Amino acid sequence: MVTGILYVHRITDRRMSNSLHKQLHMFEKICGDNPANNVMFLSTMWDKANVEDAENREAALKKSYWNVMIEHGATSGRFYKNEHSGPRSPWTVIDTVIHRHRRGQALLLQKEMVEFEGRLNKTEVGKSLVRKFLGLKGRTDVDDEMATLRAEMRKLLGEPEETHIPLWKKIGSFFARKE
């Protein structure tokens, strides 16, 4: 069980880049709603930022990006590199997470991996990755499309239906083939 999760974000980043947005989305998929109270969004590099700008960025992050998980019990904090004790020290942040979250909760990904017997492609995270990988973002028929692609891969690779080779290995061997 997970006791606490720290999501670390540089407060000096002037905007939420596409890759940061994707990472946050995947983080939310991994956690799910229930264990959100075990999450702390931690902003760093406050010593390198203009305080007013950083506070505005922090407010924007809380309102536009972290809001869903905060609504489900996540908290936010600030990490100050140069403080070794006191309310802003890294150790205080860690102690807060540990004491606040005495009872660990399984992440959504952990629950799904047990439920689906270790099959990542059946989990919310796995489906999200598959949609992105195949360019099917937003479509609900990913499972049907995957079955069709698997059948096409079997034909191309000459594999029998009962072969259980992971899809990533099939794709890798397909692209590694030399004509």
N, C-alpha and C positions, 0 to 999 in steps of 0.2 A: 504494500500500500504506500501511496505517496503522502508524505507529511506536508510538504510545501513545495511550490514551484515558483521560481523567480523568473520573470520575463524582463530582460534587461534591455533598455533603450537609451541611446545617447540623446540627451536633451539638446545637444548642439546640432543635431540634424534639423535643418531648417524646414524640411518637408518630409512627408511620408512617401518614400519612393515606392515604385511598383513592387520591387522585390521585398521591401519591408512589409508592405501591405499583404503580399502573398504569404510571407512567413507568419504574420499575425493570424491570418485566416487559417493556416494549417495548424498553428498552435491552438486555436479555438476548437478545431475539429478533433485534435488529439485529446484535449481536456474534456470537452462536453460541458454541459451546464452544471451538473451536480457538484463536481469538485472545484468549482470556481472559487469557493471560499478558501481554498488552499492555495490560491494564486495571488502573488503580489507583483504588480507592475512596478518595476524599479527603474527610475531614470538616473542616469549617471552623467558625469562630466560637468557638474554644476560649477566647479571651480574654473572651468574654461568658458563659461557662458555669461552673457549679460543677464543679470538676474531678472529684469523686467521681461526681456524677450523669452527667457527660459520659462518663466511662470506662465506667459501667454501660450507657449508651445505645450506646456504640461496641461493647461486647461483645455486646449484643442484636442490633445490626445485623449483625455478623459471623456470629452464630449463626443468625439467623432469616431474613435477607434477602440478604445478600451471600454466603452460604455456598456456593451452587452454583458461582458463578464463582470464588470463592477456591479451591474444590476443583480447579478446572481451571486454576489458576495465577495468578489475579488477586491483587493485593496491596492493602493498605490503608495509608493514611498520614494524617497530621494537618497541616493548613495553619494556621500561626500568622501572623497579619497583621502583627504588630509586629516580627518578627525579620527582619532584612535579610541576615544571614549565619548560618552555623552549621547544625547538623543539622535544625533545625525551620523553616528559611526557605523561602519559596516557590520560590526558585531551586534549592535543594537538591532539593526535590520534583520539579521539572521535570527537573533533571539525572539524578535517579534513574530516572525514566521513560525518558528518552532513552538512557541508558547500558545499562539493563537490557534494553531492547527494540531492539537494533541492527537486527535483521531484522524488517521489518514483515510482517504477515500480513493477508490480505484478510478483511474482516468477512464474516459469513454473508450479509448483505444484498448486499454487493458481488459475491460469488460468484454468488448467485442472480440478480441483475440481469443478469449476463453470460449465465448459463445460460438464463434465460427471456427473453433478448433485450429487456431493459428493461421487462418487464411486471411492475409492482409487485404486482398482484393475485395473481400466481403465487408470490410469495415468502412465507416464513413470517411476516414482518412484515405484508405485505399481507393475507394470509389472516386474521391475528389482527385487523387493523383492520376487515376486512369482517365477521367474526363479531361484533365489538362493535357495528359500525354497524347491522347487521341484527338485533341481539339474539339471535344464534345461538350465543352463547358455549358452548363445550363440544361442539358438534355437529360431526360429521365430514363431513356432506354439504353443505358450503358451496358447493362447485363446482356441484352439481346445483341448489341453491337459487338461485345466481347466474344460471345459465342460464335458469331459469324466470322470474326477475325481469326479466332482459334481454328475454325474449320478451314479457312483459306490458308492459314499457316501450315496446317497438317498436309494439305494438298501440295503446297509449294515445297515443303520439306520431305514429303513422302513418308510421313509418320502415321502409324495406325491410330485409330480413335482411342484405344485404351492406354496409350502412352501418357504418363503423367509427368511431363517435363515442365518446369515452371515457365510461365510466359516470358519472363525477362530473358531466360536462356534461349528460348526459341527466337525471340527478336534479335538477340545478340548474334546467334548463329546465322540467322537470315541475312543480316547486314554484313557479316564477316565472309559470306560466301563469295568466291571469286568466279567470275564467268569465264 
